């Protein structure tokens, strides 16, 4: 229909395609936040000299469970905060559609 009214491609994208996919985009971002954090930490397991991944690996090597659990707790808190931020952004964007 938009093409029949001579809408440009950018207008079709900004007025139809992007707004109708905001929910899907936010869902994918929320799912991938945890995977991204895991990827970062695994990368730190392999090559770093500092950071959460190093803290978890070092704690495991010297049998200090408190270091391992603190690293996992910090990782969980960071992922939760990012998840909540994405939810708030999603609410703002979806409220603008109403």
N, C-alpha and C positions, 0 to 999 in steps of 0.2 A: 504494500500500500504506500509506504514512504517513497519507493521508487516512482510510483505513478504520480506523486506530487513533486517530482524532480529533486528529492533530497540528495545531498551529497553523501559520500561514504562516511565521512566523519560525523555527520548529523545522524545517520542511521546507527552508527556505533554508540554515540553519546546519548541518544534519546531512546534507543530500543535495546540494543544488544547488551551493553554494560549494565544498565539498571536491572534488567531481568536476570542477570547472572551474579548479582552481588551476594546473594545467599550462598550460592555454590562456591564462589571464590573465598568467602570467609570461612566456610566449612573446611575447605582444603587447607587453608592457612592454619586453622586451629589444629588439624590433624598433624600437619607437618612440623609444627613447632617442636614437639617432643622428639621427632626424628632428627631434626636439625641439631638440637642439643646433644643427642646421643652421638651424632657424627662428629661434632666438635670435641667431645670428651674422648672418643675413641682415637681421634687424631692426636690429642694430647697424650694418650697412653703411649703412643709409639715414639714420638720425637721431642716432647717438650721437657724443659727443666723446671717449669713452674706452671701453676694453674690448677684447676679442679681435677683434671684428668691425672696430672702428676701426683696430686695429693691422694687421690684414690689408689693409684698404683703403688705409691710409696707406703701408704697405710697397709695395703695388702701384703707387701713384701716384708715389712717388719712386724706384722701381726698386731697392728693397732687398729682395732675395729672402730674406735671413736673417730679416727681420721677418715676412714672409709664412709662411715655413716654420716659424718658432717658434710663430706663432699656430695653425697647423694642427696642429703637434705637441702643443701644450697642449690643444687641442680634442680630439684623439684620445685623449690620456691621460685626460682627464676622462670621456669617453664610455666608455672601457674600464673605468675604476674603477666607474662606475655599473652597467655590464653585469655585472661580477663581483659587486657587491653584490646585484643582483637574483638572480643564480644562487645565491648563498649563502642568501638568503631562501627561494628556491624549494626548495633542499635541506632546509632546516629544516621548511618547511611540509609537504613530501611525506614526510619521515621521520616526522612526527607522524601521518600517515595509515596507516602500516604497522602 
